[in-house]
Amino acid sequence: MSSKNARPLAGQVVLITGSESGIGRETARAFCQLGAAVVLNGRQAERLEATRQALAAEGYQVAACVADVTDYAACEHLVAMAITHYGRLDVLITNASISQRAYFADMQPAVFRQVLDSNVYGSVYPLKAALPHLIEARGSVTFISSISALNGMPSGSAYCAGKAALANLAHTLRLELADTGVHFGVVHIGFTQNDPDKRVLDAAGQPVPIAHRPPRWQKSQAQVAAIILGHVRRRRRRTVISALGRLILVVHSLLPRLGDWVVLTSQRRMRNFYE
């Protein structure tokens, strides 16, 4: 096997938001393994640097930039750092987000906005800052969404609304920027194994642990990362991860009442499992 075939993404530069941990970190590793240079991003400086050092120790080209992607000026700095460091930008994956476990009636308005901002502006702002460079490279943009955006999820109103917005955003940009050659795609992620210390926001905005799910209902972070990698390389418009997600998509389109029943029934079963 030639070195070219072994490293098909050599010379490509990939920016992944929210890549200090979890799916973002493993997606960075997957792109690095194919020869891409990756710019990591997160808000926790120590964790971000630890991830950068770990990937660099594996022999990969990685840089890192602390930035809050709900702050446009910070996103401009993030993109400028990527261009200064590597001279170009070919792929943007907007993975950073905040999740919640709280019912709408109980949520503080500021918490709803915080979750929505992270999922919507946390994708819009990096893309807005990066777009001229992506157009120049005829590059690729992938928004990381969720299967919960396909049919809604009780206790996830702000999260579901934000993730659903990304699919419409991608569709609109695909139409507006059709002549640029830039790829716009969405990946709807299903149940995935989380880092042990991952937290979501409760109704008051306090971070709380995520409930543990049986392993058989989840994909590993590396499996999800491999699917994201394949989605970007094939320049797909939409990828729905997991059979459950594909079932939700079909049922929601054809039999929406049945889709609601499936979601509510599944949630009750999950609650019974933990009780």
C-alpha positions, 0 to 999 in steps of 0.5 A: 500500500502506498503512503498516498493510499494509507493517508488519503486525507494528507494535506487536508485541514479539519476544524472540529468544535467541541473536540476536547472530549467525547465524540469530538475527540474520537472524530479528531482521531479518526481524521488524523489517522487518515492523514488530516491536520486537525484543529481541536476546540473546547472551552476547558483549557486543561482538558483541551491541551491534554487531548492535543498532547495525547494525539500529538504523542500518537504522531498526528498533526494537531493544534488546539484553540480555546474558544466559546463557539457561542461568541462570534469574536471567539469563532473569528479567532478560532478560524484565524488560528487555524489559517495561521497554523495550517494555511487553509481550511477544508472541513468544518464539523460543528460538534460542540453543544450542551444537552439538557434533561428537564421538562419545558414547564420547569425550565428557567428561560435563561437555561432554555436559551443557553441550550438553544444558543449552544446548539444553533449559534454554536454552529452558525458562528463557526461556520460564518467565520470559516465560510470564505475559507471553505468556499475557497477550498470547495470544502465540507461542513457537517452539523452534528445533530441527534435522532431526537431532532427527528421526532422530539424527546420529552425532557429535551425541548431546547436541545431537540429544537436546536438540533432540528434547526441544524437540518433546516439550516443545512438544507437552506445553505445547500440551496443558497450556496449551491454554486460554491461547491461546498458540501453541507451535511447533517449527522443525526447521532443516536445513543452513544457511550459518554465519558464518565464525567459528562454532564447535562443541564437540569431545569435550573441550569445545574450540571447533572450526570447522564443516566447510564444506559445498557451498553447494547443500546449504544454505539462506542464513540469510536464507532460514531466517529467512523460514521462521521468520517465516512459521511464527510468523505462521501459528502452525504447530505444526511446520515442517521445513525442507528436503526432506531433513528432510521425507524423514527425518521420513517415513522415520523414521516408516514405515521407521526402519531405512531412515532409519538407513541414509540418515543413515549413508550420507550421513555417509560421503559427506560424509566422502569429500567432505572427504577 
